[in-house]
Amino acid sequence: MTTLVIAEPSAEGVKVPTLTTLGAAAKLGGDVHVVVIGQGVGAVADATAQVAGVAKVLTADAAELAHGLAENVAPLVVSLVQAGGYSHVLAPSTTFGKNVAPRVAALLDVAQISDITGVESADTFTRPIYAGNAIATVQSSDPVKVATVRGTAFEAVAATGGSASVEAASGATDSGLSKFVSQEVSKSERPELTSARVIVSGGRGMQSGDNFPLLEALADKLGAAVGASRAAVDAGFVPNDYQVGRRARSSRRSCTSPWASRAPSSTGPA
């Protein structure tokens, strides 16, 4: 049994979501391989080879992968899975992982297991449902298990202590289905929301974006990330990447049945 972990793209070093995903992979047992995807990622691949518990690092270095377009990344991962006979494919439950993993699962014709928080066995996992109000235990009979990993549910493995081999992975192509236009990257010394242990979040009560620095000062004291409710994001207080949680929605359902038109009989007075 061998697990392939799709590393979170990084310009330098190994990102925390990759290390926590490797923590989940370690619980599966067997060998763990990591594929590093992008352009000019040789240094990152070498750093990944030093991570504890990694047996092999595959370097997918090509211009077509420079911006991590899922339409180009997914077919490459599938070709690696088929050639390497991997039993599991894990990706961080980040924007990148959530974009790539479903496409990988679809191309392999298997069901994805989203946002796992526990590994019970090689084919059984736990994951939150109903906005985290319940935990489901999911058992998969698919030949390849594809899952995204909630980073805060697993301990990150050590970034040093390993000595994995590094091999070049070929097969990258441009699918022609999407094109990179531009990106705006916000840099912060605070932890990322997807991997933070502590989050200081504000909502509509902040009244405006001008008041969010109050939360940022508190977050800096706690070593926490800064988040916001959907209402605060929709109001334009902060950018969309601050959003955490889900907004509860009420719904009214109606149904019809053969009994719906039958009024109860009554023998008494109206």
Phi, psi and omega in degrees: 000125181228136182252136175254122178256128176272114184288143174294128181304139182208143177277339181206132177070186181255126184281155182302318179303327177293318182294321179287326175295323175294329175297321176291319180298326180297330181287344178281337185081174181078185180283152178235123176247151180234134174254124179257121189243138177152202177233131183067044186255021181302316181294321178294320178297319178296321178294322179294327179295341180271355182287137181297135175090353180271128182268327182208144175242126176259127182255110176259092187247108182201155180297327181293342183254007188303323186249012176064032178296124185299328181293337176263328183287315186302311179300326178295314179299318180299319179296324177292320179297315181291322180285326184267351180064039183288143179269334181223146173231119181242142176223150177298148178276061178248180178303318179295310182297320180291340179275324186271313188303316179298326178291322177298314180298318181295317180293331177273355182060046176230167179270134176278145173253114190267138166059050183291144179241356179202151177242109180275321178198187183295337182237007184231130185223162172246148180206149179284146174226171181051052178056034176087003181280349178213154178246124180262141172259119187245127176247129184248135176255008180293148180296330176235125178268119179250125184215149168259149189243126174285115188297325183286353181268350184230148176284138177289140176284165180292138181281354179228166178107352180260169178209058183284154174282153180241125180232148177279138177250126181256173176111003179289132178221163176265114182290339182075007183271342180211162181220134177285131180251301180192169175210151176242117184252125177265130181254139180209149176279350180282160178298155175286148182301324185288344183234001183287140176277332180231133179231130173258115188242144178238154181234209183298334181295346177290342174073325177196165178293340180294340182267352182293333174304336175297318178290323181297322178296319177294318180298321179297324179292325184267353186066038187250166172271160178252129179233179180207155177284166179297324180298319180293323179292314180298331179280354178082015179295318183219165179295164183297330183287000175274346191293136175228159176072189180226150178270125180292138179234136176265146180219152178242126182248146176234152178215157177238149178209166179301338183271351187295329185267000182265111179280144179294141180283153180217134178256352181267179179291150180291000000 
